[in-house]
Amino acid sequence: METRPESPRPQGTPRWVAMFYQPAAQAWRTAAESPHRSPVLHALGEMTQTLRARGDEASFALWGPKDGEWRRFDTPLKQAASPQPIPEAAATEPAPLAERMTGRRHQVLMSGLSKAGLYDLSPEDDATVQALVERLDEAAVRRVAHWLATAGAR
């Protein structure tokens, strides 16, 4: 089993910084930085999804200011979800429209999860999101995403 070293503290004035570990280079790199936490978490969510889509494992560290000093914050843990069978697309909608609407609902839910700080999703979690996308209509998906975003803002 491969082990990774602890994330080094970023240099300079404390701000929000996301760092990711590259196993091939055996090094930590800066993924995103901003004076505000929200854009860094959003970037972290996008990077995690991209790396997982490529089949890579994502290891991140989140650093930020606390009382004028650097502090490492916990990244949200993977939350396992039970895999759900993905239902067939409704036969009444034309295929291109159904695919586009399904993609849009998936994007809305993933954005809500990222805003809630749940960006490190496992493949089982993604299957659960896909099951929700298939079962809920646009208005219900937007409502769930709103709840997640509101919870993440607290």
Secondary structure, 3 states (H helix, E strand, C coil): CCCCCCCCCCCCCCCEEEEEEECCCCEEEEEEEECCHHHHHHHHHHHHHHHHHCCCCCCEEEEEEECCEEEEECCCCCCCCCCCCCCCCCCCCCHHHHHHHHHHHHHHHHHHHHHCCCCCCCHHHHHHHHHHHHHCCHHHHHHHHHHHHHHHCC
